[in-house]
Amino acid sequence: MKNDADTIDRAINHLWPYRIIHHAGDTLTIACLLRTTDWRPLQAPWWRGKEVCIIGADLTGNFFLRHCDGSVRYWNHSLQTDSIIANSIKDFVKKIRE
């Protein structure tokens, strides 16, 4: 978890110039990322999957979730679906661009 904390902290420190992720043909603009100390298991009536933590959100209000298997997923509220963006926090942060 220490490595995840260091990785996400670096991404937060550079969020203004680097906040774009390309996923499934879409360009997602990150609005915020949460520090690992603020990650908590999600408890919401719309979530029916395994344990996840909200780690961020995009400008349209959709969430970036860290799944219990270590992957990072994108929750699309309007479609009520999640899709894997990266296999790890490290891979997720590597995908963040200008």
N, C-alpha and C positions, 0 to 999 in steps of 0.2 A: 504494500500500500504506500510505502514511502516513495517509491519510484513514481507511482501514479500522482502523488502529491506534488513532487518536483516538476513533473511533466505538465500537469494542469496549471500550476502556478506560473510557469514560463509562458504558457499560452495566454493566461489572463493578463500578464504584464504586457503582452504584445497584441492585445485584442483589437485596439483601434485600427492599426494598419493591416492586421491579418485577421479577417473575420468571415471569409467566404469558404464554403465547402461545396463541391460539386458532387451530387449524388443522384443516381438514377435519371440522369438527363436534366436535373433541376439545379439551379444555383441557390443555395441556402445562405442567408446572411445571419450570422450569429449575433444575437442581441445581448446575451449574457452567458457567462460560465460561472459555476459555483466552485469554490475551493473544496477540496476533499473533506475538510473538517465540517463542512455544511451539508454533505451528502447524507440523506436519510432514506430508509425504505419508503417507497411510494405506497400510500394507502388512498386509493380513489376508486369509486364505483365503476368507472369505465375501464380500469386495468384488470385484465383477467389472466395475465401471464405469470411467469415466475417472478421472483423478487427483482426489482429494479430501483435505482435511485435517479432522480432528476439531477442532471449535471449541467444543464443549460437550456436555453430556448432560442428560437430564431425570431426574426422580426414579425412573423405571422402568428406567433404564439404556440407553435409546435415545440415539442420537447426533444432534447437529446438525453437519452437514458443510458446508464451503465447497468447492464444486465448482470445477473449473478454468475454467468459463465465468463465474465470479463469483457465481453463485446460491448460496443457502443451502438445504440439503435436510435432511429429517428421515429418519433411518434407523430403521425399525421392525424390531427383531431378530426378534420372533415371526412377523411376516409376511414377513420377508426382502425388504422393499421400501424404496425411497426415494421421497420426494415433495418437490416444490419448495415451500418455505415463503415464500421471498422471492427477488427477482431480484438482490439485492445485500446486503452487510452492513448498509449504511445502512437499507435497507427492513426487514431482519430486526430491527434494534434498534428501529425505529419501532413494530414490532408488539408489543414487550414491554410488558406492563401490570401493574397491581397485582393 
